[in-house]
Amino acid sequence: MKFFEKLGKLFAANIAYTVILVFGLILFMYFAGGDLIAGIFTAISALVVYVCIALLYAEYKKMPAASKPVAKKAPAKKSAKSKKK
C-alpha cells in the first residue's frame, strides 16, 4: 500500500510530467491500433535501436580523425637559366 501512496504523491508533485505521460500513453494506444503487446514490442525495439545508435555515435566521436594519405611531391626542377651560369 505504501507503493501506491508514494506513486500518488509523485504524480501529484509532478503534475506536468503526469499529464504528458497520460497523453503519451493515449497516443501510444492510438497508434498501436489498440494492440498493446504489439505496441510494447514496437516501443522496445525502437528504444533498442535508439540506444545502439547513441552508443555507436559516442564511439564514433571518440575515434581519431582519419588521416589522408599525403602525395609525394616530385623534386623541384632547376630552371634553365641557373644551369647556364
PDB file with SEQRES, HELIX, SHEET and CRYST1 records, atoms N, CA, C and O in Angstrom:
SEQRES   1 A   85  MET LYS PHE PHE GLU LYS LEU GLY LYS LEU PHE ALA ALA          
SEQRES   2 A   85  ASN ILE ALA TYR THR VAL ILE LEU VAL PHE GLY LEU ILE          
SEQRES   3 A   85  LEU PHE MET TYR PHE ALA GLY GLY ASP LEU ILE ALA GLY          
SEQRES   4 A   85  ILE PHE THR ALA ILE SER ALA LEU VAL VAL TYR VAL CYS          
SEQRES   5 A   85  ILE ALA LEU LEU TYR ALA GLU TYR LYS LYS MET PRO ALA          
SEQRES   6 A   85  ALA SER LYS PRO VAL ALA LYS LYS ALA PRO ALA LYS LYS          
SEQRES   7 A   85  SER ALA LYS SER LYS LYS LYS                                  
HELIX    1 AA1 LYS A    2  ALA A   13  1                                  12    
HELIX    2 AA2 ILE A   15  PHE A   31  1                                  17    
HELIX    3 AA3 LEU A   36  LYS A   62  1                                  27    
HELIX    4 AA4 ALA A   80  LYS A   84  1                                   5    
CRYST1    1.000    1.000    1.000  90.00  90.00  90.00 P 1           1          
ATOM      1  N   MET A   1       0.811  -1.184   0.000  1.00  0.00           N  
ATOM      2  CA  MET A   1       0.000   0.000   0.000  1.00  0.00           C  
ATOM      3  C   MET A   1       0.863   1.260   0.000  1.00  0.00           C  
ATOM      4  O   MET A   1       0.446   2.290  -0.529  1.00  0.00           O  
ATOM      5  N   LYS A   2       2.066   1.193   0.588  1.00  0.00           N  
ATOM      6  CA  LYS A   2       2.955   2.353   0.608  1.00  0.00           C  
ATOM      7  C   LYS A   2       3.396   2.722  -0.800  1.00  0.00           C  
ATOM      8  O   LYS A   2       3.625   3.892  -1.104  1.00  0.00           O  
ATOM      9  N   PHE A   3       3.512   1.707  -1.657  1.00  0.00           N  
ATOM     10  CA  PHE A   3       3.923   1.956  -3.036  1.00  0.00           C  
ATOM     11  C   PHE A   3       2.936   2.887  -3.736  1.00  0.00           C  
ATOM     12  O   PHE A   3       3.342   3.856  -4.378  1.00  0.00           O  
ATOM     13  N   PHE A   4       1.636   2.595  -3.613  1.00  0.00           N  
ATOM     14  CA  PHE A   4       0.626   3.408  -4.282  1.00  0.00           C  
ATOM     15  C   PHE A   4       0.526   4.812  -3.679  1.00  0.00           C  
ATOM     16  O   PHE A   4       0.261   5.777  -4.396  1.00  0.00           O  
ATOM     17  N   GLU A   5       0.736   4.926  -2.372  1.00  0.00           N  
ATOM     18  CA  GLU A   5       0.741   6.243  -1.744  1.00  0.00           C  
ATOM     19  C   GLU A   5       1.913   7.071  -2.256  1.00  0.00           C  
ATOM     20  O   GLU A   5       1.763   8.254  -2.562  1.00  0.00           O  
ATOM     21  N   LYS A   6       3.070   6.443  -2.345  1.00  0.00           N  
ATOM     22  CA  LYS A   6       4.249   7.125  -2.826  1.00  0.00           C  
ATOM     23  C   LYS A   6       4.088   7.503  -4.307  1.00  0.00           C  
ATOM     24  O   LYS A   6       4.490   8.589  -4.725  1.00  0.00           O  
ATOM     25  N   LEU A   7       3.500   6.602  -5.087  1.00  0.00           N  
ATOM     26  CA  LEU A   7       3.260   6.865  -6.501  1.00  0.00           C  
ATOM     27  C   LEU A   7       2.270   8.021  -6.682  1.00  0.00           C  
ATOM     28  O   LEU A   7       2.457   8.868  -7.556  1.00  0.00           O  
ATOM     29  N   GLY A   8       1.232   8.055  -5.868  1.00  0.00           N  
ATOM     30  CA  GLY A   8       0.262   9.148  -5.918  1.00  0.00           C  
ATOM     31  C   GLY A   8       0.891  10.485  -5.586  1.00  0.00           C  
ATOM     32  O   GLY A   8       0.598  11.488  -6.238  1.00  0.00           O  
ATOM     33  N   LYS A   9       1.757  10.512  -4.576  1.00  0.00           N  
ATOM     34  CA  LYS A   9       2.455  11.746  -4.208  1.00  0.00           C  
ATOM     35  C   LYS A   9       3.390  12.190  -5.326  1.00  0.00           C  
ATOM     36  O   LYS A   9       3.525  13.382  -5.600  1.00  0.00           O  
ATOM     37  N   LEU A  10       4.027  11.226  -5.962  1.00  0.00           N  
ATOM     38  CA  LEU A  10       4.936  11.533  -7.071  1.00  0.00           C  
ATOM     39  C   LEU A  10       4.177  12.177  -8.221  1.00  0.00           C  
ATOM     40  O   LEU A  10       4.607  13.193  -8.768  1.00  0.00           O  
ATOM     41  N   PHE A  11       3.027  11.572  -8.589  1.00  0.00           N  
ATOM     42  CA  PHE A  11       2.232  12.126  -9.680  1.00  0.00           C  
ATOM     43  C   PHE A  11       1.666  13.499  -9.321  1.00  0.00           C  
ATOM     44  O   PHE A  11       1.589  14.379 -10.179  1.00  0.00           O  
ATOM     45  N   ALA A  12       1.278  13.685  -8.081  1.00  0.00           N  
ATOM     46  CA  ALA A  12       0.719  14.967  -7.652  1.00  0.00           C  
ATOM     47  C   ALA A  12       1.789  16.055  -7.619  1.00  0.00           C  
ATOM     48  O   ALA A  12       1.505  17.208  -7.941  1.00  0.00           O  
ATOM     49  N   ALA A  13       2.998  15.705  -7.237  1.00  0.00           N  
ATOM     50  CA  ALA A  13       4.081  16.683  -7.159  1.00  0.00           C  
ATOM     51  C   ALA A  13       4.576  17.096  -8.542  1.00  0.00           C  
ATOM     52  O   ALA A  13       5.048  18.217  -8.730  1.00  0.00           O  
ATOM     53  N   ASN A  14       4.468  16.192  -9.498  1.00  0.00           N  
ATOM     54  CA  ASN A  14       4.962  16.454 -10.856  1.00  0.00           C  
ATOM     55  C   ASN A  14       3.794  16.375 -11.838  1.00  0.00           C  
ATOM     56  O   ASN A  14       3.755  15.492 -12.695  1.00  0.00           O  
ATOM     57  N   ILE A  15       2.862  17.285 -11.712  1.00  0.00           N  
ATOM     58  CA  ILE A  15       1.631  17.233 -12.493  1.00  0.00           C  
ATOM     59  C   ILE A  15       1.893  17.394 -13.992  1.00  0.00           C  
ATOM     60  O   ILE A  15       1.206  16.776 -14.804  1.00  0.00           O  
ATOM     61  N   ALA A  16       2.869  18.210 -14.365  1.00  0.00           N  
ATOM     62  CA  ALA A  16       3.163  18.403 -15.788  1.00  0.00           C  
ATOM     63  C   ALA A  16       3.637  17.103 -16.418  1.00  0.00           C  
ATOM     64  O   ALA A  16       3.182  16.733 -17.500  1.00  0.00           O  
ATOM     65  N   TYR A  17       4.554  16.405 -15.742  1.00  0.00           N  
ATOM     66  CA  TYR A  17       5.040  15.124 -16.257  1.00  0.00           C  
ATOM     67  C   TYR A  17       3.920  14.091 -16.302  1.00  0.00           C  
ATOM     68  O   TYR A  17       3.876  13.258 -17.207  1.00  0.00           O  
ATOM     69  N   THR A  18       3.028  14.144 -15.338  1.00  0.00           N  
ATOM     70  CA  THR A  18       1.914  13.200 -15.291  1.00  0.00           C  
ATOM     71  C   THR A  18       0.980  13.413 -16.476  1.00  0.00           C  
ATOM     72  O   THR A  18       0.532  12.445 -17.090  1.00  0.00           O  
ATOM     73  N   VAL A  19       0.683  14.656 -16.800  1.00  0.00           N  
ATOM     74  CA  VAL A  19      -0.189  14.954 -17.936  1.00  0.00           C  
ATOM     75  C   VAL A  19       0.464  14.510 -19.238  1.00  0.00           C  
ATOM     76  O   VAL A  19      -0.194  13.922 -20.098  1.00  0.00           O  
ATOM     77  N   ILE A  20       1.755  14.789 -19.384  1.00  0.00           N  
ATOM     78  CA  ILE A  20       2.479  14.378 -20.589  1.00  0.00           C  
ATOM     79  C   ILE A  20       2.526  12.856 -20.686  1.00  0.00           C  
ATOM     80  O   ILE A  20       2.387  12.302 -21.776  1.00  0.00           O  
ATOM     81  N   LEU A  21       2.720  12.179 -19.564  1.00  0.00           N  
ATOM     82  CA  LEU A  21       2.733  10.716 -19.552  1.00  0.00           C  
ATOM     83  C   LEU A  21       1.392  10.144 -19.996  1.00  0.00           C  
ATOM     84  O   LEU A  21       1.356   9.228 -20.817  1.00  0.00           O  
ATOM     85  N   VAL A  22       0.301  10.666 -19.473  1.00  0.00           N  
ATOM     86  CA  VAL A  22      -1.029  10.180 -19.847  1.00  0.00           C  
ATOM     87  C   VAL A  22      -1.297  10.461 -21.326  1.00  0.00           C  
ATOM     88  O   VAL A  22      -1.825   9.604 -22.035  1.00  0.00           O  
ATOM     89  N   PHE A  23      -0.939  11.647 -21.787  1.00  0.00           N  
ATOM     90  CA  PHE A  23      -1.109  11.992 -23.196  1.00  0.00           C  
ATOM     91  C   PHE A  23      -0.287  11.063 -24.087  1.00  0.00           C  
ATOM     92  O   PHE A  23      -0.769  10.608 -25.125  1.00  0.00           O  
ATOM     93  N   GLY A  24       0.951  10.784 -23.684  1.00  0.00           N  
ATOM     94  CA  GLY A  24       1.800   9.868 -24.447  1.00  0.00           C  
ATOM     95  C   GLY A  24       1.233   8.458 -24.484  1.00  0.00           C  
ATOM     96  O   GLY A  24       1.290   7.795 -25.520  1.00  0.00           O  
ATOM     97  N   LEU A  25       0.689   7.994 -23.369  1.00  0.00           N  
ATOM     98  CA  LEU A  25       0.088   6.658 -23.345  1.00  0.00           C  
ATOM     99  C   LEU A  25      -1.143   6.590 -24.248  1.00  0.00           C  
ATOM    100  O   LEU A  25      -1.363   5.580 -24.918  1.00  0.00           O  
ATOM    101  N   ILE A  26      -1.942   7.649 -24.271  1.00  0.00           N  
ATOM    102  CA  ILE A  26      -3.114   7.675 -25.145  1.00  0.00           C  
ATOM    103  C   ILE A  26      -2.685   7.641 -26.613  1.00  0.00           C  
ATOM    104  O   ILE A  26      -3.256   6.900 -27.413  1.00  0.00           O  
ATOM    105  N   LEU A  27      -1.684   8.442 -26.961  1.00  0.00           N  
ATOM    106  CA  LEU A  27      -1.175   8.419 -28.334  1.00  0.00           C  
ATOM    107  C   LEU A  27      -0.575   7.065 -28.687  1.00  0.00           C  
ATOM    108  O   LEU A  27      -0.751   6.575 -29.803  1.00  0.00           O  
ATOM    109  N   PHE A  28       0.130   6.464 -27.741  1.00  0.00           N  
ATOM    110  CA  PHE A  28       0.718   5.144 -27.960  1.00  0.00           C  
ATOM    111  C   PHE A  28      -0.362   4.122 -28.274  1.00  0.00           C  
ATOM    112  O   PHE A  28      -0.228   3.352 -29.225  1.00  0.00           O  
ATOM    113  N   MET A  29      -1.427   4.106 -27.488  1.00  0.00           N  
ATOM    114  CA  MET A  29      -2.510   3.156 -27.718  1.00  0.00           C  
ATOM    115  C   MET A  29      -3.219   3.434 -29.043  1.00  0.00           C  
ATOM    116  O   MET A  29      -3.646   2.504 -29.727  1.00  0.00           O  
ATOM    117  N   TYR A  30      -3.344   4.721 -29.406  1.00  0.00           N  
ATOM    118  CA  TYR A  30      -3.995   5.065 -30.664  1.00  0.00           C  
ATOM    119  C   TYR A  30      -3.185   4.559 -31.852  1.00  0.00           C  
ATOM    120  O   TYR A  30      -3.730   3.929 -32.759  1.00  0.00           O  
ATOM    121  N   PHE A  31      -1.877   4.836 -31.846  1.00  0.00           N  
ATOM    122  CA  PHE A  31      -1.048   4.449 -32.977  1.00  0.00           C  
ATOM    123  C   PHE A  31      -0.710   2.962 -32.975  1.00  0.00           C  
ATOM    124  O   PHE A  31      -0.351   2.422 -34.021  1.00  0.00           O  
ATOM    125  N   ALA A  32      -0.814   2.296 -31.853  1.00  0.00           N  
ATOM    126  CA  ALA A  32      -0.599   0.853 -31.802  1.00  0.00           C  
ATOM    127  C   ALA A  32      -1.841   0.107 -32.268  1.00  0.00           C  
ATOM    128  O   ALA A  32      -1.814  -1.118 -32.386  1.00  0.00           O  
ATOM    129  N   GLY A  33      -2.906   0.808 -32.530  1.00  0.00           N  
ATOM    130  CA  GLY A  33      -4.120   0.179 -33.012  1.00  0.00           C  
ATOM    131  C   GLY A  33      -4.848  -0.598 -31.949  1.00  0.00           C  
ATOM    132  O   GLY A  33      -5.633  -1.492 -32.267  1.00  0.00           O  
ATOM    133  N   GLY A  34      -4.613  -0.286 -30.709  1.00  0.00           N  
ATOM    134  CA  GLY A  34      -5.280  -0.985 -29.616  1.00  0.00           C  
ATOM    135  C   GLY A  34      -4.619  -2.289 -29.234  1.00  0.00           C  
ATOM    136  O   GLY A  34      -4.993  -2.904 -28.235  1.00  0.00           O  
ATOM    137  N   ASP A  35      -3.635  -2.726 -30.017  1.00  0.00           N  
ATOM    138  CA  ASP A  35      -2.924  -3.971 -29.711  1.00  0.00           C  
ATOM    139  C   ASP A  35      -1.752  -3.644 -28.796  1.00  0.00           C  
ATOM    140  O   ASP A  35      -0.693  -3.218 -29.257  1.00  0.00           O  
ATOM    141  N   LEU A  36      -1.944  -3.842 -27.516  1.00  0.00           N  
ATOM    142  CA  LEU A  36      -0.965  -3.422 -26.520  1.00  0.00           C  
ATOM    143  C   LEU A  36       0.353  -4.184 -26.640  1.00  0.00           C  
ATOM    144  O   LEU A  36       1.425  -3.584 -26.553  1.00  0.00           O  
ATOM    145  N   ILE A  37       0.281  -5.500 -26.838  1.00  0.00           N  
ATOM    146  CA  ILE A  37       1.500  -6.315 -26.901  1.00  0.00           C  
ATOM    147  C   ILE A  37       2.352  -5.913 -28.110  1.00  0.00           C  
ATOM    148  O   ILE A  37       3.562  -5.732 -27.975  1.00  0.00           O  
ATOM    149  N   ALA A  38       1.745  -5.774 -29.270  1.00  0.00           N  
ATOM    150  CA  ALA A  38       2.500  -5.366 -30.467  1.00  0.00           C  
ATOM    151  C   ALA A  38       3.077  -3.971 -30.289  1.00  0.00           C  
ATOM    152  O   ALA A  38       4.199  -3.705 -30.719  1.00  0.00           O  
ATOM    153  N   GLY A  39       2.327  -3.086 -29.664  1.00  0.00           N  
ATOM    154  CA  GLY A  39       2.821  -1.736 -29.418  1.00  0.00           C  
ATOM    155  C   GLY A  39       4.002  -1.714 -28.478  1.00  0.00           C  
ATOM    156  O   GLY A  39       4.948  -0.950 -28.671  1.00  0.00           O  
ATOM    157  N   ILE A  40       3.947  -2.562 -27.448  1.00  0.00           N  
ATOM    158  CA  ILE A  40       5.065  -2.635 -26.499  1.00  0.00           C  
ATOM    159  C   ILE A  40       6.314  -3.171 -27.188  1.00  0.00           C  
ATOM    160  O   ILE A  40       7.409  -2.650 -26.976  1.00  0.00           O  
ATOM    161  N   PHE A  41       6.160  -4.209 -28.014  1.00  0.00           N  
ATOM    162  CA  PHE A  41       7.314  -4.740 -28.745  1.00  0.00           C  
ATOM    163  C   PHE A  41       7.886  -3.699 -29.696  1.00  0.00           C  
ATOM    164  O   PHE A  41       9.103  -3.603 -29.853  1.00  0.00           O  
ATOM    165  N   THR A  42       7.029  -2.929 -30.324  1.00  0.00           N  
ATOM    166  CA  THR A  42       7.481  -1.869 -31.214  1.00  0.00           C  
ATOM    167  C   THR A  42       8.251  -0.798 -30.443  1.00  0.00           C  
ATOM    168  O   THR A  42       9.307  -0.343 -30.884  1.00  0.00           O  
ATOM    169  N   ALA A  43       7.721  -0.406 -29.305  1.00  0.00           N  
ATOM    170  CA  ALA A  43       8.384   0.619 -28.497  1.00  0.00           C  
ATOM    171  C   ALA A  43       9.734   0.127 -27.971  1.00  0.00           C  
ATOM    172  O   ALA A  43      10.707   0.880 -27.958  1.00  0.00           O  
ATOM    173  N   ILE A  44       9.791  -1.117 -27.546  1.00  0.00           N  
ATOM    174  CA  ILE A  44      11.050  -1.668 -27.028  1.00  0.00           C  
ATOM    175  C   ILE A  44      12.091  -1.769 -28.142  1.00  0.00           C  
ATOM    176  O   ILE A  44      13.259  -1.438 -27.940  1.00  0.00           O  
ATOM    177  N   SER A  45      11.661  -2.227 -29.315  1.00  0.00           N  
ATOM    178  CA  SER A  45      12.617  -2.324 -30.417  1.00  0.00           C  
ATOM    179  C   SER A  45      13.110  -0.950 -30.843  1.00  0.00           C  
ATOM    180  O   SER A  45      14.280  -0.795 -31.191  1.00  0.00           O  
ATOM    181  N   ALA A  46      12.234   0.052 -30.822  1.00  0.00           N  
ATOM    182  CA  ALA A  46      12.664   1.415 -31.146  1.00  0.00           C  
ATOM    183  C   ALA A  46      13.644   1.941 -30.105  1.00  0.00           C  
ATOM    184  O   ALA A  46      14.597   2.641 -30.444  1.00  0.00           O  
ATOM    185  N   LEU A  47      13.413   1.608 -28.846  1.00  0.00           N  
ATOM    186  CA  LEU A  47      14.323   2.026 -27.781  1.00  0.00           C  
ATOM    187  C   LEU A  47      15.690   1.365 -27.944  1.00  0.00           C  
ATOM    188  O   LEU A  47      16.718   2.013 -27.749  1.00  0.00           O  
ATOM    189  N   VAL A  48      15.708   0.093 -28.295  1.00  0.00           N  
ATOM    190  CA  VAL A  48      16.974  -0.621 -28.504  1.00  0.00           C  
ATOM    191  C   VAL A  48      17.739   0.006 -29.665  1.00  0.00           C  
ATOM    192  O   VAL A  48      18.949   0.210 -29.570  1.00  0.00           O  
ATOM    193  N   VAL A  49      17.050   0.310 -30.753  1.00  0.00           N  
ATOM    194  CA  VAL A  49      17.700   0.943 -31.897  1.00  0.00           C  
ATOM    195  C   VAL A  49      18.260   2.305 -31.502  1.00  0.00           C  
ATOM    196  O   VAL A  49      19.379   2.646 -31.885  1.00  0.00           O  
ATOM    197  N   TYR A  50      17.503   3.078 -30.749  1.00  0.00           N  
ATOM    198  CA  TYR A  50      17.954   4.400 -30.319  1.00  0.00           C  
ATOM    199  C   TYR A  50      19.208   4.295 -29.447  1.00  0.00           C  
ATOM    200  O   TYR A  50      20.161   5.052 -29.629  1.00  0.00           O  
ATOM    201  N   VAL A  51      19.200   3.365 -28.511  1.00  0.00           N  
ATOM    202  CA  VAL A  51      20.353   3.195 -27.618  1.00  0.00           C  
ATOM    203  C   VAL A  51      21.580   2.754 -28.413  1.00  0.00           C  
ATOM    204  O   VAL A  51      22.681   3.254 -28.181  1.00  0.00           O  
ATOM    205  N   CYS A  52      21.399   1.827 -29.345  1.00  0.00           N  
ATOM    206  CA  CYS A  52      22.530   1.364 -30.158  1.00  0.00           C  
ATOM    207  C   CYS A  52      23.108   2.499 -30.996  1.00  0.00           C  
ATOM    208  O   CYS A  52      24.326   2.643 -31.101  1.00  0.00           O  
ATOM    209  N   ILE A  53      22.238   3.299 -31.586  1.00  0.00           N  
ATOM    210  CA  ILE A  53      22.716   4.430 -32.391  1.00  0.00           C  
ATOM    211  C   ILE A  53      23.443   5.439 -31.511  1.00  0.00           C  
ATOM    212  O   ILE A  53      24.476   5.973 -31.914  1.00  0.00           O  
ATOM    213  N   ALA A  54      22.926   5.708 -30.328  1.00  0.00           N  
ATOM    214  CA  ALA A  54      23.578   6.653 -29.420  1.00  0.00           C  
ATOM    215  C   ALA A  54      24.952   6.153 -28.988  1.00  0.00           C  
ATOM    216  O   ALA A  54      25.905   6.930 -28.929  1.00  0.00           O  
ATOM    217  N   LEU A  55      25.058   4.857 -28.685  1.00  0.00           N  
ATOM    218  CA  LEU A  55      26.349   4.292 -28.285  1.00  0.00           C  
ATOM    219  C   LEU A  55      27.340   4.297 -29.448  1.00  0.00           C  
ATOM    220  O   LEU A  55      28.513   4.620 -29.260  1.00  0.00           O  
ATOM    221  N   LEU A  56      26.878   3.944 -30.639  1.00  0.00           N  
ATOM    222  CA  LEU A  56      27.769   3.957 -31.799  1.00  0.00           C  
ATOM    223  C   LEU A  56      28.224   5.377 -32.129  1.00  0.00           C  
ATOM    224  O   LEU A  56      29.373   5.586 -32.520  1.00  0.00           O  
ATOM    225  N   TYR A  57      27.338   6.344 -31.974  1.00  0.00           N  
ATOM    226  CA  TYR A  57      27.707   7.738 -32.230  1.00  0.00           C  
ATOM    227  C   TYR A  57      28.738   8.218 -31.210  1.00  0.00           C  
ATOM    228  O   TYR A  57      29.666   8.947 -31.560  1.00  0.00           O  
ATOM    229  N   ALA A  58      28.580   7.815 -29.963  1.00  0.00           N  
ATOM    230  CA  ALA A  58      29.549   8.199 -28.935  1.00  0.00           C  
ATOM    231  C   ALA A  58      30.921   7.599 -29.241  1.00  0.00           C  
ATOM    232  O   ALA A  58      31.944   8.261 -29.068  1.00  0.00           O  
ATOM    233  N   GLU A  59      30.941   6.349 -29.693  1.00  0.00           N  
ATOM    234  CA  GLU A  59      32.215   5.726 -30.061  1.00  0.00           C  
ATOM    235  C   GLU A  59      32.816   6.400 -31.294  1.00  0.00           C  
ATOM    236  O   GLU A  59      34.034   6.551 -31.390  1.00  0.00           O  
ATOM    237  N   TYR A  60      31.968   6.800 -32.230  1.00  0.00           N  
ATOM    238  CA  TYR A  60      32.428   7.484 -33.431  1.00  0.00           C  
ATOM    239  C   TYR A  60      33.103   8.806 -33.067  1.00  0.00           C  
ATOM    240  O   TYR A  60      34.131   9.161 -33.643  1.00  0.00           O  
ATOM    241  N   LYS A  61      32.522   9.532 -32.110  1.00  0.00           N  
ATOM    242  CA  LYS A  61      33.100  10.805 -31.703  1.00  0.00           C  
ATOM    243  C   LYS A  61      34.440  10.620 -30.997  1.00  0.00           C  
ATOM    244  O   LYS A  61      35.279  11.520 -31.031  1.00  0.00           O  
ATOM    245  N   LYS A  62      34.657   9.464 -30.356  1.00  0.00           N  
ATOM    246  CA  LYS A  62      35.912   9.209 -29.654  1.00  0.00           C  
ATOM    247  C   LYS A  62      37.041   8.851 -30.616  1.00  0.00           C  
ATOM    248  O   LYS A  62      38.211   9.039 -30.285  1.00  0.00           O  
ATOM    249  N   MET A  63      36.709   8.340 -31.799  1.00  0.00           N  
ATOM    250  CA  MET A  63      37.731   7.892 -32.745  1.00  0.00           C  
ATOM    251  C   MET A  63      38.515   9.078 -33.286  1.00  0.00           C  
ATOM    252  O   MET A  63      37.958  10.154 -33.504  1.00  0.00           O  
ATOM    253  N   PRO A  64      39.825   8.876 -33.503  1.00  0.00           N  
ATOM    254  CA  PRO A  64      40.611   9.965 -34.091  1.00  0.00           C  
ATOM    255  C   PRO A  64      40.209  10.163 -35.554  1.00  0.00           C  
ATOM    256  O   PRO A  64      39.703   9.251 -36.208  1.00  0.00           O  
ATOM    257  N   ALA A  65      40.444  11.359 -36.037  1.00  0.00           N  
ATOM    258  CA  ALA A  65      40.097  11.664 -37.427  1.00  0.00           C  
ATOM    259  C   ALA A  65      40.976  10.841 -38.353  1.00  0.00           C  
ATOM    260  O   ALA A  65      42.159  10.638 -38.081  1.00  0.00           O  
ATOM    261  N   ALA A  66      40.402  10.376 -39.429  1.00  0.00           N  
ATOM    262  CA  ALA A  66      41.152   9.587 -40.397  1.00  0.00           C  
ATOM    263  C   ALA A  66      42.134  10.503 -41.123  1.00  0.00           C  
ATOM    264  O   ALA A  66      41.765  11.579 -41.593  1.00  0.00           O  
ATOM    265  N   SER A  67      43.376  10.067 -41.205  1.00  0.00           N  
ATOM    266  CA  SER A  67      44.385  10.883 -41.885  1.00  0.00           C  
ATOM    267  C   SER A  67      44.375  10.556 -43.374  1.00  0.00           C  
ATOM    268  O   SER A  67      44.259   9.396 -43.771  1.00  0.00           O  
ATOM    269  N   LYS A  68      44.499  11.590 -44.180  1.00  0.00           N  
ATOM    270  CA  LYS A  68      44.521  11.399 -45.622  1.00  0.00           C  
ATOM    271  C   LYS A  68      45.946  11.070 -46.043  1.00  0.00           C  
ATOM    272  O   LYS A  68      46.889  11.647 -45.502  1.00  0.00           O  
ATOM    273  N   PRO A  69      46.127  10.161 -46.993  1.00  0.00           N  
ATOM    274  CA  PRO A  69      47.484   9.866 -47.450  1.00  0.00           C  
ATOM    275  C   PRO A  69      48.072  11.078 -48.162  1.00  0.00           C  
ATOM    276  O   PRO A  69      47.420  11.718 -48.986  1.00  0.00           O  
ATOM    277  N   VAL A  70      49.306  11.370 -47.824  1.00  0.00           N  
ATOM    278  CA  VAL A  70      49.981  12.538 -48.390  1.00  0.00           C  
ATOM    279  C   VAL A  70      50.669  12.113 -49.674  1.00  0.00           C  
ATOM    280  O   VAL A  70      51.453  11.163 -49.679  1.00  0.00           O  
ATOM    281  N   ALA A  71      50.380  12.808 -50.756  1.00  0.00           N  
ATOM    282  CA  ALA A  71      51.005  12.510 -52.044  1.00  0.00           C  
ATOM    283  C   ALA A  71      52.440  13.034 -52.030  1.00  0.00           C  
ATOM    284  O   ALA A  71      52.709  14.139 -51.560  1.00  0.00           O  
ATOM    285  N   LYS A  72      53.354  12.218 -52.556  1.00  0.00           N  
ATOM    286  CA  LYS A  72      54.755  12.632 -52.608  1.00  0.00           C  
ATOM    287  C   LYS A  72      54.929  13.624 -53.744  1.00  0.00           C  
ATOM    288  O   LYS A  72      54.422  13.436 -54.850  1.00  0.00           O  
ATOM    289  N   LYS A  73      55.664  14.688 -53.438  1.00  0.00           N  
ATOM    290  CA  LYS A  73      55.920  15.706 -54.452  1.00  0.00           C  
ATOM    291  C   LYS A  73      57.232  15.387 -55.160  1.00  0.00           C  
ATOM    292  O   LYS A  73      58.194  14.917 -54.552  1.00  0.00           O  
ATOM    293  N   ALA A  74      57.239  15.651 -56.432  1.00  0.00           N  
ATOM    294  CA  ALA A  74      58.463  15.462 -57.210  1.00  0.00           C  
ATOM    295  C   ALA A  74      59.441  16.561 -56.832  1.00  0.00           C  
ATOM    296  O   ALA A  74      59.035  17.678 -56.508  1.00  0.00           O  
ATOM    297  N   PRO A  75      60.732  16.245 -56.874  1.00  0.00           N  
ATOM    298  CA  PRO A  75      61.710  17.287 -56.538  1.00  0.00           C  
ATOM    299  C   PRO A  75      61.616  18.443 -57.532  1.00  0.00           C  
ATOM    300  O   PRO A  75      61.341  18.253 -58.717  1.00  0.00           O  
ATOM    301  N   ALA A  76      61.851  19.629 -57.016  1.00  0.00           N  
ATOM    302  CA  ALA A  76      61.749  20.829 -57.858  1.00  0.00           C  
ATOM    303  C   ALA A  76      62.843  20.811 -58.919  1.00  0.00           C  
ATOM    304  O   ALA A  76      64.001  20.511 -58.627  1.00  0.00           O  
ATOM    305  N   LYS A  77      62.464  21.134 -60.146  1.00  0.00           N  
ATOM    306  CA  LYS A  77      63.422  21.184 -61.232  1.00  0.00           C  
ATOM    307  C   LYS A  77      64.114  22.526 -61.240  1.00  0.00           C  
ATOM    308  O   LYS A  77      63.502  23.561 -60.975  1.00  0.00           O  
ATOM    309  N   LYS A  78      65.394  22.496 -61.547  1.00  0.00           N  
ATOM    310  CA  LYS A  78      66.131  23.752 -61.638  1.00  0.00           C  
ATOM    311  C   LYS A  78      65.817  24.400 -62.975  1.00  0.00           C  
ATOM    312  O   LYS A  78      65.658  23.732 -63.997  1.00  0.00           O  
ATOM    313  N   SER A  79      65.736  25.686 -62.936  1.00  0.00           N  
ATOM    314  CA  SER A  79      65.417  26.386 -64.168  1.00  0.00           C  
ATOM    315  C   SER A  79      66.592  26.360 -65.133  1.00  0.00           C  
ATOM    316  O   SER A  79      67.733  26.151 -64.720  1.00  0.00           O  
ATOM    317  N   ALA A  80      66.325  26.567 -66.390  1.00  0.00           N  
ATOM    318  CA  ALA A  80      67.371  26.529 -67.414  1.00  0.00           C  
ATOM    319  C   ALA A  80      68.362  27.671 -67.232  1.00  0.00           C  
ATOM    320  O   ALA A  80      69.534  27.524 -67.576  1.00  0.00           O  
ATOM    321  N   LYS A  81      67.925  28.788 -66.707  1.00  0.00           N  
ATOM    322  CA  LYS A  81      68.814  29.940 -66.516  1.00  0.00           C  
ATOM    323  C   LYS A  81      69.894  29.626 -65.490  1.00  0.00           C  
ATOM    324  O   LYS A  81      71.037  30.050 -65.658  1.00  0.00           O  
ATOM    325  N   SER A  82      69.563  28.901 -64.439  1.00  0.00           N  
ATOM    326  CA  SER A  82      70.553  28.623 -63.390  1.00  0.00           C  
ATOM    327  C   SER A  82      71.583  27.605 -63.873  1.00  0.00           C  
ATOM    328  O   SER A  82      72.696  27.577 -63.346  1.00  0.00           O  
ATOM    329  N   LYS A  83      71.250  26.768 -64.860  1.00  0.00           N  
ATOM    330  CA  LYS A  83      72.190  25.785 -65.382  1.00  0.00           C  
ATOM    331  C   LYS A  83      73.234  26.455 -66.271  1.00  0.00           C  
ATOM    332  O   LYS A  83      74.368  25.980 -66.336  1.00  0.00           O  
ATOM    333  N   LYS A  84      72.888  27.537 -66.954  1.00  0.00           N  
ATOM    334  CA  LYS A  84      73.795  28.193 -67.860  1.00  0.00           C  
ATOM    335  C   LYS A  84      74.925  28.901 -67.139  1.00  0.00           C  
ATOM    336  O   LYS A  84      75.982  29.098 -67.737  1.00  0.00           O  
ATOM    337  N   LYS A  85      74.762  29.277 -65.934  1.00  0.00           N  
ATOM    338  CA  LYS A  85      75.804  30.021 -65.221  1.00  0.00           C  
ATOM    339  C   LYS A  85      76.897  29.156 -64.810  1.00  0.00           C  
ATOM    340  O   LYS A  85      77.858  29.622 -64.198  1.00  0.00           O  
TER     341      LYS A  85                                                      
END                                                                             
